[in-house]
Amino acid sequence: MDVLGLVIAVVVLAASAHDNAAGVALLDQVAEHTGGTVEKALVDQGFKNQVVAHGAGLGIDVEIVVRNPQETGFVPQPKRWRVEQTYGILILHRRLVRDYEHRPASPPPAPTGR
C-alpha cells in the first residue's frame, strides 16, 4: 500500500510459504509496477534480512517495524497504521469476511439424513 492506503501490489501464496517468499515476490511486483518510484517499505517482524537485502538490490529501503514488547493486546503500530486502517475498511464489506463455497445463484446443499 502507498501512503494513501491504495493497494500497489498483491501476492497470494499457500499458507505453508514463508513470509520471506511473499516479501521477495511483493517487492518484485512493487518495483515493476511503480517504475522505481518507491523508495521505502515498512514491514512487520515476520520478514527477515533476506527481504531487506532483496529490497536493497531493487533500490527500496526495507525497514522492519519492531513492536514494543511492553505493550500487550492489539496496539496499532505508528508507522503501519494506514495498512491496519485499510484492513479494517475491507472487513466492512460482507463478501470479504465470509467464505463462500458455492455460487450465490446455486441452491444451498441438501441436508444430510440425520
C-alpha positions in Angstrom: 0.0 0.0 0.0 1.1 3.5 -0.6 0.7 6.3 2.0 -2.8 7.0 0.9 -3.9 3.4 1.6 -4.1 2.4 -2.1 -3.0 -1.1 -3.0 0.1 -1.2 -5.2 0.6 -5.0 -5.5 -0.9 -8.2 -4.1 0.7 -11.6 -3.7 -1.2 -14.8 -2.8 0.7 -17.8 -1.6 0.0 -21.1 0.1 -0.2 -21.0 3.9 2.9 -23.2 4.0 5.0 -20.5 2.2 7.3 -18.4 4.5 6.8 -14.6 4.8 10.2 -14.1 3.1 8.9 -15.7 -0.1 5.9 -13.4 -0.1 8.1 -10.4 0.6 10.5 -11.1 -2.2 7.7 -11.6 -4.7 5.9 -8.5 -3.4 9.0 -6.3 -3.7 9.5 -7.5 -7.3 5.9 -6.6 -8.2 6.2 -3.2 -6.5 9.4 -2.4 -8.3 7.9 -3.5 -11.7 4.6 -1.6 -11.3 5.9 1.6 -9.9 8.9 2.1 -12.2 11.3 2.6 -9.3 9.5 5.4 -7.6 9.1 3.5 -4.3 12.0 4.3 -2.0 10.9 2.9 1.3 8.9 -0.1 2.5 7.7 -0.8 6.1 7.3 -4.5 7.0 6.4 -6.3 10.2 8.6 -8.7 12.2 7.6 -11.7 10.1 10.1 -10.6 7.4 13.8 -11.2 7.8 17.1 -9.9 6.4 16.5 -11.8 3.1 13.7 -9.3 2.3 15.8 -6.3 3.4 18.7 -7.4 1.2 16.4 -8.1 -1.8 14.8 -4.7 -1.4 18.2 -3.0 -1.3 19.0 -4.7 -4.6 15.9 -3.1 -6.1 16.6 0.3 -4.6 14.0 0.0 -1.9 14.9 0.7 1.7 13.0 -2.0 3.7 12.5 -1.2 7.3 11.3 -3.8 9.8 8.9 -2.2 12.3 9.5 -3.8 15.6 6.7 -3.9 18.2 7.3 -2.6 21.7 7.5 -5.8 23.9 6.0 -3.9 26.9 2.7 -3.3 25.1 0.0 -6.1 25.4 -3.0 -6.8 23.2 -3.7 -5.1 20.0 -1.8 -1.8 19.6 -1.6 -0.1 16.2 2.0 0.4 15.2 2.6 4.1 14.5 4.3 3.6 11.1 1.9 0.9 9.9 -1.4 2.4 10.9 -2.5 3.0 7.3 -2.3 -0.7 6.5 -4.3 -1.6 9.6 -6.9 1.0 8.7 -7.3 -0.3 5.2 -7.7 -3.9 6.5 -10.4 -2.6 8.9 -12.2 -0.9 6.0 -12.1 -4.1 3.8 -13.6 -6.1 6.6 -16.7 -3.9 6.5 -17.5 -5.5 3.1 -19.6 -8.6 3.8 -18.2 -10.6 0.9 -14.6 -10.2 2.1 -15.5 -11.6 5.6 -17.4 -14.7 4.5 -16.1 -17.9 3.0 -18.4 -18.8 0.1 -18.1 -22.4 -1.1 -20.7 -22.2 -3.8 -22.0 -19.7 -6.3 -24.7 -17.3 -4.8 -27.1 -18.3 -7.7 -26.9 -22.0 -6.8 -29.2 -23.5 -4.1 -27.7 -24.5 -0.8 -26.6 -28.1 -0.3 -29.3 -30.6 0.7 -29.3 -31.6 4.4 -28.0 -35.0 5.3 -30.3 -37.7 6.7 -29.5 -37.1 10.4 
